[in-house]
Amino acid sequence: MKVLLINPPIRVIDEHPANFPTGLAIIAAVIREMGHKVEVIDLNAIRKSKEEIKELGFEKYDVIGIGSLISTYNYVKGLIKIIKEKSPKSKVIVGNSLAVLWKYLLKNGADVVVHGEGEDAIKEVMNALKSKKPLNKIKGISYKGKRNPPRELIRNLDEIPFPAYDLFPTKEYLKVPIDDATANPDINIVVSRGCPYNCNYCYKNFGRVYRLRSVNNALKEIKFLIEKYGVKAIVFPDDNFGINNEWLLKFCEKLKRFNLEWGCMTRVDSPILNKETLKKMKEAGCKSIGFGLESASRKILKNMNKGVTPDQMIKAIKVVRNSGIRGDGSWMYGYPGETPETARETINFCYKYNLPLWWGYTTPYPETALWTWAIENGKIKESEIEEYICKLNDVQDFTINLTDMPDEQFHKLWKYGRNKINKSFKVKFFRIGEYFKIYGLIGLMHKIVRYSFKNIKQILNAPKK
């Protein structure tokens, strides 16, 4: 069969995305290995107008797959409408975290929705469509308004093929840095799946069982990316990169020979945050470790069921910085129970420990405890769910106020916190010193020039008002 895979734009206003669509590229590799002809239209990397999309020739394809995030629902809804108008016979399959919206996707024209890990499910779906067999026995999918039982998790991640980088405009992603602490070009790869923690705001697309690729399997992909695309840095977006200390030590020992820079994310209570492991990480090229800090208020952390404390945050940031690695964090604003006092705890924490305030708005997503709370407390009316979903965008864009603060006070406090921290000479001066410590004078100057050029380019490319 002839298959078209579409990667929708994540943020419509961001025309130069940095993060390669790993999940969809793996699905492309799986389908191609089955012997099907696969083509890709990456609308995130190379944007097209609505009129251009209508002329893409959808009628040429037997199957059209779309994979993306929940926040792209409104765009995908319109895209499915165009596809079905142009090619009613093409089967439309939707996956990734969009799958939590399966009822709405099926109602609006999707034929099949794949839940969670899609590599095994898509094989069965493709075989069923080719042989015109029923889909009722295929686990992990929804179709015709009903959802089949869930599919077992893939235990051996090494069985999953590498992403089909050659089918995507990979070089477009290499033009834009993901992590300003690492060299260019950089690219993201994933080495683990699953999260055993239970934060109330998070949907677990890959389940709760933590699984890792083998060290050699991950290194093989890295070697390919160096040789094929000349990458100089890797960013690991895994939510829990550092759960397995033994695996990480073996990985660092073998990674050193590639002379790469890299960054990762982990929790503040991760077992890797010890002097020995951090030393090995630095020797292997690690330049930055990011934390999902979310809030510096004990009250809000408890409401989130985050399972960590501000004291653990302080300890984690200090031990990482003392090892010569940049330590940063992301934050959530407006979680239920947030008040001016709890918000100021986060603001003051950032100021004291010289952390930029990357403050995203708290946004409830379906199939999370926070979503259930928002429905039960009338923050989202059941009759208005699709209207709410259509408004979803990046967490930097406001969607809903879950607090008891009036909207005017809510927005004023968010702006105050951002300005106080991100325009603070104290915080900026510290970060310049941090870069100097990591990179030296020449490296620091390079980072300043690169950052300035990136900002100038964004200003020049900004839409005229």
VEXDREN-2710 file (C-alpha; in Angstrom, 1 decimal):
% VEXDREN-2710
k/r/px/py/pz
1/MET/0.0/0.0/0.0
2/LYS/1.0/3.6/-0.5
3/VAL/1.3/5.5/2.8
4/LEU/1.6/9.2/3.5
5/LEU/2.7/10.3/7.0
6/ILE/2.0/13.9/8.1
7/ASN/3.8/15.8/10.9
8/PRO/1.6/18.8/11.8
9/PRO/3.0/22.1/13.0
10/ILE/3.4/22.1/16.7
11/ARG/3.3/25.9/17.2
12/VAL/1.9/27.8/14.2
13/ILE/3.9/30.9/15.1
14/ASP/7.2/29.0/15.4
15/GLU/8.3/28.4/11.8
16/HIS/11.7/27.1/12.7
17/PRO/11.2/24.0/15.0
18/ALA/14.2/22.4/16.7
19/ASN/12.9/19.0/17.9
20/PHE/13.0/16.2/15.4
21/PRO/9.7/14.1/15.3
22/THR/11.2/10.9/16.6
23/GLY/8.0/9.0/17.2
24/LEU/6.5/9.5/13.7
25/ALA/9.9/8.8/12.1
26/ILE/10.0/5.4/13.9
27/ILE/6.5/4.6/12.7
28/ALA/7.7/5.5/9.2
29/ALA/10.6/3.0/9.6
30/VAL/8.2/0.3/10.8
31/ILE/5.8/0.7/7.9
32/ARG/8.6/0.8/5.4
33/GLU/10.1/-2.4/6.8
34/MET/6.8/-4.1/6.1
35/GLY/7.3/-3.4/2.4
36/HIS/4.9/-0.5/2.0
37/LYS/5.8/2.7/0.1
38/VAL/6.1/5.5/2.6
39/GLU/6.2/9.3/1.9
40/VAL/6.4/12.1/4.5
41/ILE/5.1/15.6/4.5
42/ASP/6.6/17.4/7.5
43/LEU/4.4/20.5/7.9
44/ASN/6.2/21.4/11.1
45/ALA/9.6/21.8/9.4
46/ILE/8.3/23.1/6.1
47/ARG/5.1/25.1/6.5
48/LYS/2.4/25.2/3.9
49/SER/-0.8/27.3/3.5
50/LYS/-4.2/25.8/3.6
51/GLU/-4.5/26.2/-0.1
52/GLU/-1.2/24.4/-0.7
53/ILE/-2.3/21.6/1.6
54/LYS/-5.4/21.0/-0.5
55/GLU/-3.2/20.4/-3.5
56/LEU/-1.0/17.7/-1.9
57/GLY/-2.7/14.9/-3.8
58/PHE/-4.1/12.9/-1.0
59/GLU/-6.0/10.7/-3.4
60/LYS/-2.7/9.0/-4.3
61/TYR/-2.5/7.3/-0.9
62/ASP/-4.3/4.3/0.6
63/VAL/-3.4/5.2/4.1
64/ILE/-2.6/8.7/5.6
65/GLY/-1.1/8.7/9.1
66/ILE/-0.9/11.8/11.4
67/GLY/1.1/11.8/14.6
68/SER/1.4/14.8/17.0
69/LEU/0.7/16.3/20.4
70/ILE/-2.6/17.1/22.0
71/SER/-2.1/20.8/21.4
72/THR/-2.4/20.3/17.7
73/TYR/-5.9/18.9/17.8
74/ASN/-7.6/21.9/16.2
75/TYR/-5.1/21.9/13.3
76/VAL/-5.4/18.1/12.9
77/LYS/-9.2/18.3/12.9
78/GLY/-9.1/20.7/10.0
79/LEU/-6.5/18.6/8.2
80/ILE/-8.6/15.5/8.4
81/LYS/-11.5/17.4/7.0
82/ILE/-9.4/18.4/4.0
83/ILE/-8.1/14.9/3.5
84/LYS/-11.6/13.3/3.5
85/GLU/-13.0/16.0/1.1
86/LYS/-10.1/15.3/-1.3
87/SER/-9.8/11.5/-0.8
88/PRO/-12.8/9.9/0.9
89/LYS/-11.3/6.4/0.3
90/SER/-8.0/7.0/2.1
91/LYS/-7.9/5.6/5.6
92/VAL/-6.8/8.2/8.2
93/ILE/-4.9/6.9/11.2
94/VAL/-4.0/9.2/14.1
95/GLY/-1.5/8.5/16.9
96/ASN/0.9/9.9/19.5
97/SER/-0.6/11.8/22.5
98/LEU/-3.4/13.0/20.3
99/ALA/-4.9/9.6/20.8
100/VAL/-6.4/10.6/24.2
101/LEU/-8.8/12.7/22.1
102/TRP/-10.0/9.5/20.2
103/LYS/-13.7/10.2/20.5
104/TYR/-13.4/13.6/18.9
105/LEU/-10.9/12.4/16.3
106/LEU/-13.2/9.6/15.2
107/LYS/-16.2/11.9/15.2
108/ASN/-14.3/14.3/12.9
109/GLY/-13.3/11.8/10.3
110/ALA/-10.4/9.7/11.5
111/ASP/-10.8/6.0/10.8
112/VAL/-8.4/4.6/13.4
113/VAL/-6.7/6.0/16.5
114/VAL/-3.6/4.3/17.9
115/HIS/-3.0/4.6/21.6
116/GLY/0.4/4.6/23.4
117/GLU/3.2/2.8/21.7
118/GLY/2.3/2.4/18.1
119/GLU/5.0/0.2/16.6
120/ASP/3.3/-3.1/17.0
121/ALA/-0.3/-1.8/16.7
122/ILE/0.4/-0.1/13.3
123/LYS/1.7/-3.4/11.9
124/GLU/-1.6/-5.2/12.7
125/VAL/-3.7/-2.2/11.5
126/MET/-1.8/-2.1/8.2
127/ASN/-2.1/-5.9/7.6
128/ALA/-5.9/-5.7/8.4
129/LEU/-6.5/-2.8/6.0
130/LYS/-4.5/-4.5/3.3
131/SER/-6.4/-7.8/3.6
132/LYS/-9.7/-6.0/4.4
133/LYS/-10.0/-7.9/7.7
134/PRO/-11.9/-6.5/10.8
135/LEU/-10.0/-4.4/13.4
136/ASN/-11.9/-5.6/16.4
137/LYS/-9.2/-8.0/17.6
138/ILE/-6.3/-5.4/17.4
139/LYS/-5.3/-4.2/20.9
140/GLY/-4.4/-0.6/21.6
141/ILE/-6.6/1.1/19.0
142/SER/-10.0/2.9/18.6
143/TYR/-12.3/2.8/15.6
144/LYS/-16.0/3.3/14.8
145/GLY/-16.6/5.0/18.1
146/LYS/-15.3/2.3/20.3
147/ARG/-11.9/1.6/22.0
148/ASN/-10.3/-1.9/22.0
149/PRO/-8.5/-3.2/25.1
150/PRO/-5.0/-1.8/25.7
151/ARG/-1.9/-3.3/24.2
152/GLU/1.0/-4.7/26.2
153/LEU/4.1/-2.5/26.5
154/ILE/7.1/-3.2/24.3
155/ARG/9.7/-4.7/26.7
156/ASN/12.7/-4.8/24.5
157/LEU/13.2/-1.3/23.0
158/ASP/16.2/-2.6/20.9
159/GLU/13.6/-4.3/18.7
160/ILE/12.3/-0.9/17.5
161/PRO/14.0/0.4/14.4
162/PHE/15.8/3.7/14.3
163/PRO/13.8/6.7/13.0
164/ALA/13.6/7.0/9.2
165/TYR/15.7/10.2/9.2
166/ASP/16.0/10.0/5.4
167/LEU/12.3/10.4/4.9
168/PHE/12.2/13.7/6.9
169/PRO/13.8/17.1/6.3
170/THR/16.2/16.3/9.0
171/LYS/18.6/19.1/8.0
172/GLU/15.9/21.7/8.7
173/TYR/15.9/20.6/12.3
174/LEU/19.6/20.7/12.6
175/LYS/19.6/24.4/11.7
176/VAL/17.9/25.3/15.0
177/PRO/19.6/24.6/18.4
178/ILE/17.6/22.7/20.9
179/ASP/19.9/23.3/23.9
180/ASP/21.9/26.6/24.0
181/ALA/24.4/24.9/26.3
182/THR/25.5/22.4/23.7
183/ALA/27.3/22.6/20.3
184/ASN/25.6/22.8/16.9
185/PRO/24.2/21.1/15.1
186/ASP/22.4/19.1/17.7
187/ILE/19.5/16.6/17.6
188/ASN/17.2/14.8/20.0
189/ILE/17.1/11.1/20.5
190/VAL/15.2/9.0/23.0
191/VAL/16.8/6.1/24.9
192/SER/14.0/5.2/27.4
193/ARG/10.2/4.9/27.8
194/GLY/7.8/4.9/30.6
195/CYS/7.5/6.9/33.9
196/PRO/7.0/5.1/37.3
197/TYR/6.0/8.4/39.0
198/ASN/2.5/9.7/39.4
199/CYS/2.4/13.5/38.9
200/ASN/-1.3/14.6/38.7
201/TYR/-0.8/16.8/35.6
202/CYS/1.0/14.3/33.4
203/TYR/-0.4/11.8/30.8
204/LYS/1.8/8.8/30.4
205/ASN/1.9/8.0/26.7
206/PHE/4.4/5.2/27.2
207/GLY/3.0/3.7/30.4
208/ARG/4.4/3.5/33.9
209/VAL/7.0/0.8/33.4
210/TYR/10.5/2.2/32.8
211/ARG/12.4/0.6/30.0
212/LEU/15.8/1.4/28.5
213/ARG/17.5/0.7/25.2
214/SER/20.8/-1.1/25.5
215/VAL/23.9/1.1/25.7
216/ASN/25.2/-0.3/22.4
217/ASN/21.9/0.2/20.6
218/ALA/21.7/3.9/21.7
219/LEU/25.4/4.4/20.7
220/LYS/24.8/2.9/17.3
221/GLU/22.1/5.5/16.5
222/ILE/24.4/8.3/17.8
223/LYS/27.2/7.0/15.5
224/PHE/24.9/7.0/12.6
225/LEU/23.8/10.6/13.2
226/ILE/27.4/11.8/13.5
227/GLU/28.5/10.1/10.3
228/LYS/25.3/10.9/8.2
229/TYR/24.5/14.4/9.5
230/GLY/27.6/15.6/11.2
231/VAL/25.9/16.2/14.6
232/LYS/28.1/17.6/17.3
233/ALA/25.6/17.3/20.2
234/ILE/22.7/15.2/21.4
235/VAL/19.8/16.2/23.5
236/PHE/18.0/13.5/25.4
237/PRO/14.4/14.6/26.0
238/ASP/13.5/11.5/28.1
239/ASP/11.5/12.5/31.2
240/ASN/13.6/10.2/33.3
241/PHE/17.0/9.9/31.7
242/GLY/18.8/9.3/34.9
243/ILE/16.8/6.6/36.8
244/ASN/19.3/3.8/36.1
245/ASN/22.7/4.9/37.5
246/GLU/24.5/1.6/36.4
247/TRP/23.3/2.0/32.8
248/LEU/24.3/5.7/32.7
249/LEU/27.9/4.9/33.9
250/LYS/28.3/2.3/31.1
251/PHE/26.8/4.7/28.6
252/CYS/29.2/7.6/29.6
253/GLU/32.2/5.4/29.4
254/LYS/31.5/4.4/25.8
255/LEU/30.1/7.8/24.7
256/LYS/33.5/9.5/25.5
257/ARG/35.1/8.3/22.3
258/PHE/32.6/10.3/20.1
259/ASN/33.7/13.6/21.6
260/LEU/30.2/14.9/21.7
261/GLU/28.4/17.5/23.8
262/TRP/25.1/16.6/25.3
263/GLY/22.3/17.5/27.6
264/CYS/19.5/15.7/29.4
265/MET/16.6/15.9/31.8
266/THR/16.0/14.1/35.0
267/ARG/14.3/14.4/38.4
268/VAL/15.8/16.2/41.4
269/ASP/15.7/12.9/43.4
270/SER/17.4/11.0/40.7
271/PRO/20.1/8.5/41.7
272/ILE/22.5/9.9/39.1
273/LEU/22.9/13.1/41.1
274/ASN/26.1/12.1/43.0
275/LYS/29.6/13.4/42.5
276/GLU/31.0/10.2/40.9
277/THR/28.3/9.9/38.3
278/LEU/28.2/13.6/37.5
279/LYS/32.0/13.6/37.0
280/LYS/31.6/10.7/34.5
281/MET/28.9/12.6/32.8
282/LYS/31.0/15.7/32.5
283/GLU/33.9/13.7/31.2
284/ALA/31.6/12.2/28.5
285/GLY/30.5/15.7/27.3
286/CYS/27.5/16.5/29.4
287/LYS/26.9/20.3/29.4
288/SER/23.4/20.6/30.9
289/ILE/20.9/18.9/33.1
290/GLY/17.3/20.1/33.1
291/PHE/14.8/19.5/35.9
292/GLY/11.0/19.7/35.9
293/LEU/11.0/21.7/39.1
294/GLU/7.4/23.0/38.5
295/SER/7.0/25.0/41.8
296/ALA/9.1/26.0/44.9
297/SER/6.0/25.9/47.1
298/ARG/5.6/22.8/49.3
299/LYS/1.9/23.2/49.1
300/ILE/1.8/23.2/45.3
301/LEU/4.2/20.3/45.0
302/LYS/2.0/18.3/47.3
303/ASN/-1.1/19.3/45.2
304/MET/0.8/18.1/42.1
305/ASN/1.7/14.8/43.8
306/LYS/5.2/15.6/42.5
307/GLY/7.0/13.6/45.3
308/VAL/9.9/16.0/45.8
309/THR/10.6/19.0/48.0
310/PRO/12.3/22.4/47.6
311/ASP/15.2/21.1/49.7
312/GLN/15.8/18.4/47.1
313/MET/15.7/21.0/44.4
314/ILE/18.4/23.1/46.1
315/LYS/20.6/20.1/46.6
316/ALA/20.2/18.9/43.0
317/ILE/21.0/22.3/41.5
318/LYS/24.0/22.8/43.7
319/VAL/25.6/19.3/43.1
320/VAL/25.1/19.7/39.3
321/ARG/26.6/23.2/39.2
322/ASN/29.5/22.2/41.5
323/SER/30.3/19.4/39.0
324/GLY/30.7/22.0/36.2
325/ILE/27.5/21.2/34.4
326/ARG/24.7/23.7/33.9
327/GLY/21.6/23.1/36.0
328/ASP/18.3/24.6/35.0
329/GLY/14.6/23.9/35.5
330/SER/11.2/24.5/34.0
331/TRP/8.2/25.7/36.1
332/MET/4.4/25.6/36.1
333/TYR/2.3/28.5/37.0
334/GLY/-1.3/28.5/38.1
335/TYR/-1.7/25.0/39.5
336/PRO/-4.9/24.6/41.6
337/GLY/-4.2/26.1/44.9
338/GLU/-1.7/28.7/43.5
339/THR/-1.9/32.1/45.3
340/PRO/0.2/35.2/45.1
341/GLU/2.1/33.8/48.1
342/THR/2.9/30.4/46.5
343/ALA/3.9/32.1/43.2
344/ARG/6.3/34.4/45.0
345/GLU/7.9/31.4/46.6
346/THR/8.9/30.2/43.1
347/ILE/9.9/33.7/42.0
348/ASN/12.1/34.2/45.1
349/PHE/13.6/30.7/44.7
350/CYS/14.6/31.5/41.1
351/TYR/16.1/34.8/42.2
352/LYS/18.0/33.3/45.1
353/TYR/19.5/30.4/43.1
354/ASN/19.9/32.3/39.8
355/LEU/17.5/30.3/37.8
356/PRO/15.7/31.6/34.7
357/LEU/11.9/31.5/35.1
358/TRP/10.7/29.4/32.2
359/TRP/7.2/29.6/33.5
360/GLY/4.5/27.6/31.6
361/TYR/0.8/27.9/32.3
362/THR/-0.7/24.9/34.0
363/THR/-2.9/23.2/31.4
364/PRO/-5.2/20.1/32.1
365/TYR/-4.9/17.4/29.5
366/PRO/-7.4/14.5/29.1
367/GLU/-6.6/11.2/30.9
368/THR/-4.8/12.9/33.8
369/ALA/-5.8/13.5/37.4
370/LEU/-5.7/17.2/36.8
371/TRP/-8.2/16.9/34.0
372/THR/-10.6/15.0/36.3
373/TRP/-10.2/17.7/38.9
374/ALA/-10.9/20.4/36.3
375/ILE/-14.1/18.7/35.2
376/GLU/-15.3/17.9/38.7
377/ASN/-14.7/21.5/39.8
378/GLY/-16.4/23.1/36.9
379/LYS/-13.2/24.7/35.4
380/ILE/-13.9/22.8/32.2
381/LYS/-17.6/22.2/31.4
382/GLU/-18.3/18.8/29.8
383/SER/-20.4/20.5/27.2
384/GLU/-17.5/22.7/26.2
385/ILE/-14.7/20.0/26.2
386/GLU/-14.0/20.1/22.4
387/GLU/-14.1/24.0/22.5
388/TYR/-11.5/23.9/25.2
389/ILE/-9.3/21.3/23.4
390/CYS/-9.4/23.5/20.2
391/LYS/-7.8/26.3/22.1
392/LEU/-4.8/24.3/23.3
393/ASN/-1.4/25.5/22.2
394/ASP/2.0/25.7/23.8
395/VAL/2.2/25.9/27.6
396/GLN/3.6/29.4/27.2
397/ASP/0.2/30.4/25.8
398/PHE/-2.6/30.9/28.3
399/THR/-5.6/28.6/28.0
400/ILE/-7.3/28.4/31.5
401/ASN/-7.1/29.9/35.0
402/LEU/-7.3/27.0/37.5
403/THR/-6.8/29.2/40.5
404/ASP/-9.1/31.4/42.6
405/MET/-7.2/34.5/41.6
406/PRO/-9.1/36.9/39.3
407/ASP/-7.8/36.8/35.7
408/GLU/-6.3/40.3/35.9
409/GLN/-4.3/39.5/39.0
410/PHE/-3.4/36.0/37.6
411/HIS/-1.9/37.5/34.4
412/LYS/-0.2/40.4/36.2
413/LEU/1.6/38.1/38.6
414/TRP/2.8/35.8/35.7
415/LYS/4.2/38.8/33.9
416/TYR/5.8/40.2/37.1
417/GLY/7.6/36.9/37.8
418/ARG/9.0/36.6/34.3
419/ASN/10.2/40.2/34.2
420/LYS/11.7/40.1/37.7
421/ILE/13.8/37.0/37.1
422/ASN/14.5/37.0/33.3
423/LYS/15.5/40.7/33.3
424/SER/17.5/40.5/36.5
425/PHE/21.1/41.7/36.2
426/LYS/22.0/39.4/39.1
427/VAL/20.6/36.3/37.3
428/LYS/22.1/37.2/33.9
429/PHE/25.5/37.9/35.4
430/PHE/25.5/34.6/37.2
431/ARG/24.6/32.7/34.0
432/ILE/27.4/34.5/32.1
433/GLY/29.8/33.3/34.8
434/GLU/28.3/29.8/34.6
435/TYR/29.0/29.7/30.8
436/PHE/32.5/31.0/31.4
437/LYS/33.1/28.2/33.9
438/ILE/31.9/25.5/31.5
439/TYR/33.3/26.8/28.2
440/GLY/36.0/29.4/28.9
441/LEU/36.3/32.8/27.3
442/ILE/36.2/31.7/23.6
443/GLY/33.3/29.4/24.2
444/LEU/31.4/32.1/26.1
445/MET/31.8/34.6/23.3
446/HIS/30.6/32.0/20.8
447/LYS/27.5/31.4/22.8
448/ILE/26.8/35.1/23.1
449/VAL/27.2/35.6/19.3
450/ARG/25.0/32.6/18.5
451/TYR/22.3/33.7/21.0
452/SER/22.3/37.3/19.6
453/PHE/22.1/36.0/16.0
454/LYS/19.2/33.8/16.9
455/ASN/17.3/36.7/18.5
456/ILE/18.0/39.0/15.6
457/LYS/16.8/36.4/13.2
458/GLN/13.6/35.9/15.1
459/ILE/13.0/39.7/15.2
460/LEU/13.5/39.9/11.4
461/ASN/11.3/37.0/10.7
462/ALA/8.5/38.1/13.1
463/PRO/5.2/38.9/11.4
464/LYS/4.7/42.6/10.7
465/LYS/1.9/44.2/12.7
END
